[in-house]
Amino acid sequence: MFISLENMRKSLGRTKNNFKKIKKIFPVDVAHEVDRKLDRLQKTTQDFEQKISFRHINQYKKYEDKIIPFKLYFGVTNVCNAKCIFCAYKTAEHKKGIMSFEIFKKGVDEYISMGGKWIALTPTVGDPLIDPGLFDKIKYAKKHSQIKQIHFTTNAILFTNAKKYKKTIDSGITHVYLSMGDLDKETYIKVYGVDLYEKAILGIYHLLKYNKETGEQVIINIGLRTSKKPSETLASEDFNKYIKPFLSKKVTYSFTPYFDNFGGMIKQEHLIGDMKLGRGNKIKTTPCVKTFEAMILFDGSVRLCACRLKKTEFDELVIGNINKNTLKEIFFGENAKKVRERFVQNNLAPVCKGCSLYRPVKKSWLKRRIKEQKQ
């Protein structure tokens, strides 16, 4: 019996969606393993799809001048205060800095003029709380009614400095994503590379506590990047003391089923315990969905893909600088189109060639993005 590619894709999608709905009935460690297997199955399906669908590799082009970034990322700083074993920050060779308010303002204004609605202040590598002007930037973005969501991801280490946990909740930000390691000092140091466990866990505690006291103004997710089985983390003393009392529909946690390879910079031997490296795609003949997103770096450079870097974020994915051209001119310009065309020509940028986070553009995705922009 012949099963069409479209039916295969729909079946996999239904399987993943159904699992998300019922995963709570499974033991947490079993659900974690199923997440890993579903990801590998999805990558295999994507490889097969691209192998037999050559006639579709250029279908994205008629949408190329219509799709704006679903969210615009701002690399407010590329400086970090951790040295995580799963991150390429510690080996990055690029210049470091903090984004000026003027560059941020120009980026926000031009994104709004394009119809943008969602802003992220999360760097590719780095921690936004290091930026002393972070809350002024959030305040500026928040005053525009067109901006519906603002978020950032942080390792929480600096929340207790100058009560930044309080400033975060009061800033008007809509979502905060926390990156946290094992909930014991010894293992945390092994994974995050710094002896700052107490600052991180207390920062999370104060953020969650103040958020609850003020009516849960902010949606928060604690992303647990642990080397132990999920069940061990959930049973830990510090999880039950500092996190569990504040869990709700708006305050949740998640585990990382697999870690990506940062374009080949991170390998399985760099990870410890139960940490697993994700499987990459073997075939990449259509542009990645991330090439339809953009990040403004601290110096005004505009880079396609706000996701990962290899040795530097100032690489072949940089397509312009807003100090010289408008965001619209850059994003719809020839340099952006050339980056996407490299997938079709099998001439990928080094960071894309080895990246395990690749997601191929599909016609359904393109149509959905157009529809979302009109809403």
N, C-alpha and C positions, 0 to 999 in steps of 0.2 A: 504493500500500500504506500503510495507516494504522499509525503507530507510537505506542503509548500513551506517556503522560507518564512512567509508572513505568518502562517499558523504556528511555526516553531517559535517565532518571536513572541507572539501573543500568548502562547502556552507558558513560556518562560516568565513573561510579565505577570501572568495570573498566578503562577506558582510563587513568585517573590511577594506579590501583594497579599496572597492568602497567608503566606508564612508570617508576614508582618502582623497580621490580624490575630493569629493564634499562637505566636511564639511565646507568649506569657505562660501558656500552659505547659511548656517544656521546661525541664531543668535548665538553668541559665547556661551551663557549660555545653549542653547539647545544642541549644539555640545558637550559641557562639560558633560551634563547628559547622552547623548547617549554613550560617551566613557565609562562612568561608567557601564551602562547597558550591553554593549558589553563585558566588562571585566568579569562581573558576569556570562554572558552566556558562555564565554569561559571556566571559571572554572567549571561550571556545565557539559559542554561537556567533559572536561578532566576527571572528576570524573566518568562519565558514561563509557567513553572509557576504563579506567583502571579496572572498575568493571567487564567488560565482556571480557577483553583481556588478561587473565592470561597466555596464551601460548606465549605472546610476551614479558613478563617481563625480560627475560634474553637475548633479542636480542642485547643489547648493548655490550655484552661481546666480541664478535668477532671484535669489533672496538676499544676496550679498550686500546690495545697496539699500536694503529695507530694514534689516535687523540691527537694533542698537544693543549695547550691552544690557543684559537683564539687570545686572548690578554693576556699579562701577567701584572698583577697589582703589583705595588710597594707601600706598606704602608710606604711612606717616613717618616711619623710621625703619631702617633695616638693621638696627642694633638690638641684640638680645642679651639677656642676663642668665641664660641657661645654655647648656651644651648637650642637648639631647642626642642619644645614640641613634635615634631614628630620623634625625634632621641633618641637612647638608650645611647648616649655618656655620658650624665649626670649621668647615673646609672651604667656605666661600672666599673668593679672592677679590670681591668688588669693593669700590669705595663705599664708605658708610656716612650716613647723615640723618638729619631730621627735616621733614618738610616744613617750609615756611607757610604762614597763614595765607599769604598772597597766592601761592601756587594752589593751595587747597580751595580757596574761594573761587579762583578762575575755573578749576576743574568742576566744582559743584555747579556753578552758574551755567557753564557750557553743557554739562550733562542734563540739567533741567531743560535747557533750550532744545535738546534733542528728544525730550519726552521721558527722560530717566526718572525712576521712582525709588531705587534701592541703593543705598550706599554702605560699603563695608570699609572699615578702617583697619583691616588686618593685612599686614605685610606678607610677602611670600615667606620670608624668614625675618624674625625680629619680634619685639613685643611692643604693642601700641602704648602701654602705660609708661614707657620710657620717654615718650614725647611730652615735654612740659606744656605744650599748647593743645593737647588732645581735647580737653573739655571745651575750649574755645571753638575748636573745629566742630565738635558735636553740636554746640549751641547754634552755630551759624547754619549748619545743615538742617537742624530741627525747625528753625524759624520759617522754612519754606514748606508750604502745605503740600507741594507736589511730591516731596520726599516722604514716602510712606513707612519705610523701614531703615533703621540704622543699626549696624552691629559691629562688634569686633571680637576677636579671639585673643585670649591672654593666658599666660601661665600662672597668673594670680600672685606672683611673688611680690609685686609692689602695691597690692591693695591696702596694706596696713600703713604704708608711707603717706603721711598727710591725709589720712582717711580717704584715700582714693576710692575705696569701696563705696563710701557714702556719696562722693562726687559722681561716681558712675551711675548709681541708681537715680540720683537727682538730676542728671544731665539731660534726660529726655531720650536716651538711647532705648531702642525697643527690644533688642536681643543681645545677650552676652553668652559667648561660648568659652568654656574654661577647659584648658588642657592640663590634665593632672596625671601624675604617674602613680606608682604603687603607694598605698596608704600606710607605709612604714618607712622610717627615715633611711635605713640601710639600703633598701632596694630602690627607693626614690633617687638616692644619690647615684646609684649605678646607671639608672635610666636617664635622668635629667642632668647628670654631670656636675651638679653643684650642691653644696651643703646648705640648702635653703628650704628644707622640708617644712620646718615650723612656720616660716613666713608664708609659704604657699597654702598650707592647710588652714592656718588662722585667717588668711586673707579670704579664702573661700567661705569659711564659717561666718565671718563678719558681713560679707556680701550677702549671703543667703539670709542671715538673721535680719539685716536692715531692710532687705527687699520684702521680707514677710511682714515686718513691722509697719511698712509703708503701703501695704495692700497689694504686694506682688505686682508692682508697676512694670517690671521687666521680665521677659521670658528668658530663662537661664537653662543651659544644658552643661552638665559636667562630663566632658569627654575623658574617659579613663583610658590612658595609654599604659596599661599594666603588663608586667612580665609574668604575672600569676594568673591562674584560672579565675574567671569572673566570680565563681562561688567563694573563693578565698577572699577576694576583695570585699564582697558584700558582707562577709562574716567578720571582717576586721573591726577592731575596736574603734578606730578613728572614723570609719565610714558611718558606723552607728552613732557616734558621738557628734560629728561635725557636719554630716551631710543628710543622713536619713530623716532627722526631725523636720527638715524643711522641704521634703519632696512633695510635689503636688502636680496638678495638670500643667502648671506653668514652669515648674522646676523639676527637671528630669536628669537622668544620667544615661550614658551609653558607653559601650565598650568598642574598642577598635579591633575588628576581626582580623584585619591584615594591615600591614604598613607598606607604603609605596617606596619606590627605590630612588626618588629624586634623580630621574634620568640616568640611573645606573650608579650613582654615587653611594647609595646605601645597599649593602648586601646582607644576606641572611646571617653571616658570621658576625655582623656588627650588633645583631639583636641578641637578647638573652631570654631564658625561660620559655614561656609559652608564646612569645612574640613571633609572628610569622610574616614573611615578606609576600606581598601579593603577586599573582601571576600577571605578567604583561601580555599585551596582544602581539601576535606574531606577524599580523598583516595590518598595515595602516595605509590604505589607498584613498580614503576620503578624509577631509579635514576633521580635526578634533573639535568637539563642541566648545572647548576652552578657547579656541581661536576666534570665537564670537564674543568673548569677554575681554575686558581690558583692565589694566592697573596703571595708575599714575604713580611713578616712583618719586622719591623725595625731591629729586632735582627737576621734576617736570617731564621727564621722559615717559612716553606712553608705551607700554609693553602688552602685547597680546598674551593671554593666559596669565591669570593671577595665581596660578596653582603651584608650580614648581620651577626650580632652577637647577642648574648643574654646578658650575663653578662660579657663575656670576649672573645677576639679573640684568646686567647691561650686555645682552647677547643678541643673537639674530632675531629675536622676537620683539625687540624694540623697533617701533615703526615711526617714531617722531617725538617731538617735544612741544608741550603746550606753551612754552615761552616763545615759540616761533610760528606755530600754526594753531588753529582752533582744534578742539577735540573732534569735532565733526569732520573736518578736513583730513585729520590723521586717520580716524577709524575707518572712513570710507575711501581712503587713499590707496594708491598703487602698492605701497609697502605692505599694507595689511593683506591685500589680495595675493601678493607674492608668497607670503608665509603660508596661506592656505593652499596655494597652487603647488607648493613643494610636496604636499602629501600625494597629490595626483601624479606628480613627476617622479615619485619615489626618491626624492632628494631632501630628506628631512633634516631639520636643524638638529644638531647633536642632542640637545635636551629632549626633543620630541622622539628621536629615534629609539632611545632606551627607556622612555617614560612608561611606567606601569599604570598610570591614571588615564590613559588614552580612552576617549569615548567617541566613536565615529558619529558624524552628523548623519541624521536620517531625515527623510522627507517629513515624517510625522512630527519630528522635533522642530523642524523649521516652521511648519505650519502653526504649531502650538505657540511658538515664540511670537509670531506675527499676531496671533489672536490675543495673547497676553498683553502685548503693547497697546492694543486698542481698548483694553478694559480700564 
